[in-house]
Amino acid sequence: MKKLIALLALCLFAVQLQAQDVNLLNSIRAANGKIKTFEADLSNKLVKPKKTTSQDGKLYFVAPYEFAAMFNTGKYMIVNEKKINMEIGLFSGTYRLREGGMMKSLSNIFLYGFQGKTQELADENGFSLTTKTEGGFHIVTGTIKKKKLIGIGYKQVVFKYHTDSLLLKEIVLFDYSGNMDTYTISNVKYDVAVDQSIFEVK
């Protein structure tokens, strides 16, 4: 009987945690969903097994489909509703954003992160989500349920949102090669006028 009561208590506790997670994700989505535009300083640190590189730049976002990350190294990523133009790592060129495509999935990591749409991202990519609160941040982690056969893409995506404002601070990407790619935003100016020409992709 005691074992049964303990098991029931454990199940109820798990349900309660799940409900708390859902409430937190909904609150994050609501807070970030109010932001129509922002511009910010952006730092990127890429940690590979044998090498670490970093770069700084600017980030521009216009909800719901446009953002541009422009780095002082000459690297960049520009996304609008239909295309992505980038010069980062192995990716160089302009690509159409097709539903279910790799580039669409990549751009949505950032777009959904900016808008707090972590559950939608998980649903589209087959991620399992976990949350924890640590060091002044709500940390939402999406982990791929099945390893991709060719090992391309990200096996884990981590979003850090401030505990007070619930707004985004950082996105961390882990790929199948053991690389950790961190994007940190600071000095954010919300709901400012953003030059739309920044998002033009030829």
Secondary structure, 3 states (H helix, E strand, C coil): CHHHHHHHHHHHHHHHHHHHHHHHHHHHHHHHHCCCEEEEEEEEEEEECCEEEEEEEEEEEECCCEEEEEECCCCEEEECCCEEEEEECCEEEEEECCCCCHHHHHHHHHHHHHCCCHHHHHHHHCEEEEEEEECCEEEEEEEECCCCCCCCCEEEEEEEEECCCCCEEEEEEEECCCCEEEEEEEEEEECCCCCHHHHCCC
